[in-house]
Amino acid sequence: MNRRHKEWYSRGYIPHFDHADVAQMITFRLADSLPRERLDQIEKSVGCDDAPKRRQIEFFLDQGYGSCALRQPQVGSMVEAALLHFDGRRYRLIEWVVMPNHVHLLVELFPEWLLPEILRSWKSFTAHEANRILGSVGQFWQEDYFDRFIRDLKHFENARQYIRENPVTAGLAKLPEDWPYSSAFWRNRGRAARA
């Protein structure tokens, strides 16, 4: 099954890049993670310039707006397990972190899987499960997501470091491997179990 990747496309206002065998940094967030007035403020201050807008959104996400439902152990570990479920079969997860109100991934898609399908699968399954766990209903994830294809080795290392360090930067952990829903913790736990 070899389906055609869309390359560059837009679902409205955020451009996306869908291509196989290209590492991408992906961010998706809870529906309540940023109040509308905060988003309006960001857009007013930086306009449509993607990089400064993305940096400000990341800054505010790290401030812990919204319900932060992903911080609850049952929800955070379920989201992490869902990301790992098809690792090695549909994509290769390089780095990941499940923060209290958003998720960062560095991932490489396999040729037969399309980025929108992968995101829809992650978000649909985890939204249903999280709502079940929390005893709630309604929209769990923000509809859209950010994706950035990795241009070169320096960009790759910067994205990797950003994802690993995000819990430390947000003041949630002293070391990357201290945050339980992350590739740093997961790899450290694996080393500890083998020792």
C-alpha positions in Angstrom: 0.0 0.0 0.0 1.9 3.0 -1.2 -0.2 6.2 -0.9 0.8 9.6 -2.1 1.9 12.1 0.5 0.5 15.5 0.1 3.8 17.4 0.6 2.8 21.0 1.4 -0.9 21.6 2.2 -3.1 23.6 4.5 -6.2 22.7 6.5 -7.2 26.4 6.8 -4.6 28.6 8.4 -1.6 26.5 9.4 0.6 25.0 6.6 1.5 21.4 7.0 4.2 19.2 5.4 3.4 15.5 4.8 6.3 13.4 3.5 7.7 10.0 4.2 11.2 9.4 5.4 11.5 13.0 6.7 11.9 13.7 10.4 9.3 16.1 11.7 8.7 17.9 14.9 5.0 17.8 15.8 3.1 19.7 18.5 -0.5 19.2 19.4 -2.3 20.6 22.4 -5.4 20.3 24.6 -8.5 22.3 23.4 -8.4 24.4 26.6 -4.7 24.9 26.7 -4.7 28.6 25.5 -7.6 30.9 26.1 -8.9 32.7 23.0 -7.9 36.1 24.4 -4.3 34.9 24.9 -4.2 33.7 21.2 -5.6 37.1 20.1 -2.9 38.8 22.1 -0.2 36.7 20.5 -1.5 37.3 17.0 -1.8 41.1 17.7 1.8 41.3 18.9 3.5 39.2 16.2 1.0 39.0 13.4 1.2 36.0 11.1 5.0 35.5 11.4 5.1 31.8 12.2 8.3 31.5 14.2 7.7 34.3 16.8 4.0 33.2 17.0 5.1 29.6 17.6 7.6 30.6 20.3 5.0 32.7 22.2 2.5 29.9 22.0 5.1 27.4 23.3 6.0 29.9 26.1 2.3 30.2 27.2 1.7 26.4 26.9 4.6 25.9 29.4 2.8 28.3 31.8 0.2 25.5 32.4 -3.0 27.1 31.0 -6.2 25.0 30.9 -7.1 21.8 32.6 -3.6 20.2 32.2 -5.4 16.8 32.0 -2.2 15.2 30.6 -0.6 15.7 34.0 -2.9 13.1 35.5 -0.9 9.8 35.6 -3.6 7.7 34.1 -4.1 10.1 31.2 -0.4 11.0 30.6 0.7 7.4 30.5 -2.2 6.4 28.3 -1.2 9.1 25.7 2.4 8.0 25.9 1.4 4.3 25.3 -0.8 5.4 22.3 2.2 7.2 20.8 4.4 4.1 21.3 1.8 1.6 20.1 2.7 1.8 16.4 6.3 2.9 16.8 8.4 0.8 14.4 5.3 -0.1 12.3 3.8 3.2 11.0 6.5 5.6 12.1 9.7 5.9 14.1 9.5 7.9 17.3 12.8 9.7 17.9 11.9 11.9 20.9 8.6 12.7 22.7 7.3 14.4 25.7 3.7 14.5 27.0 3.5 17.8 28.9 0.5 18.8 31.1 -1.4 20.5 28.2 0.5 19.6 25.0 2.6 17.0 23.3 5.9 17.3 21.3 7.2 14.6 19.0 10.2 14.1 16.8 9.0 11.4 14.4 9.8 9.9 11.0 6.8 8.6 9.0 7.0 5.4 7.0 6.1 5.7 3.3 2.7 4.0 3.5 1.4 6.2 6.3 0.1 9.8 5.9 0.7 12.5 8.6 -3.0 13.5 8.9 -4.0 9.8 9.4 -1.4 9.3 12.1 -2.5 12.5 13.9 -6.1 11.6 13.6 -5.5 8.2 15.0 -3.5 9.5 18.0 -5.9 12.3 18.8 -9.2 10.3 18.2 -8.1 7.3 20.4 -6.6 9.3 23.2 -9.5 11.8 23.3 -12.0 9.0 23.7 -9.9 7.3 26.4 -9.1 10.5 28.2 -12.8 11.5 28.3 -13.6 8.1 29.6 -10.9 8.2 32.3 -11.9 11.8 33.3 -15.6 11.2 33.1 -16.0 14.1 30.7 -17.4 14.7 27.3 -16.6 17.1 24.5 -13.5 18.3 22.6 -10.3 17.1 24.2 -7.6 18.2 21.6 -7.3 21.4 19.7 -8.3 20.6 16.1 -5.1 21.6 14.3 -1.4 20.9 15.1 2.0 22.3 14.3 4.5 20.4 12.2 8.0 21.3 11.1 10.1 19.2 8.9 13.7 18.8 9.9 16.0 20.6 7.5 19.4 19.4 8.6 21.4 17.8 11.4 21.6 21.1 13.4 17.8 21.5 13.2 17.4 17.8 14.2 19.6 18.2 17.3 17.9 21.5 18.3 14.4 19.8 18.0 15.6 16.8 19.9 17.1 19.0 22.7 14.0 21.2 22.8 11.7 18.2 23.3 14.0 16.6 25.9 14.4 19.8 27.9 10.8 21.0 27.7 9.8 19.7 31.2 12.9 21.3 32.7 12.3 24.6 30.9 8.7 24.6 32.1 9.8 24.0 35.7 8.3 20.5 36.0 11.5 18.6 36.5 15.1 19.1 37.4 16.4 16.7 34.7 14.7 15.5 31.5 14.6 11.9 32.7 12.7 13.0 35.8 9.5 13.7 33.7 7.6 10.5 33.5 5.9 10.8 30.1 8.9 11.3 27.9 11.5 9.5 25.8 14.2 10.6 28.3 12.4 8.9 31.2 11.5 5.9 29.1 15.1 5.4 27.9 16.5 6.0 31.4 13.9 3.5 32.9 15.0 0.9 30.4 18.6 1.3 31.3 17.8 1.1 35.0 15.7 -2.1 34.5 18.6 -3.7 32.6 21.2 -2.7 35.4 
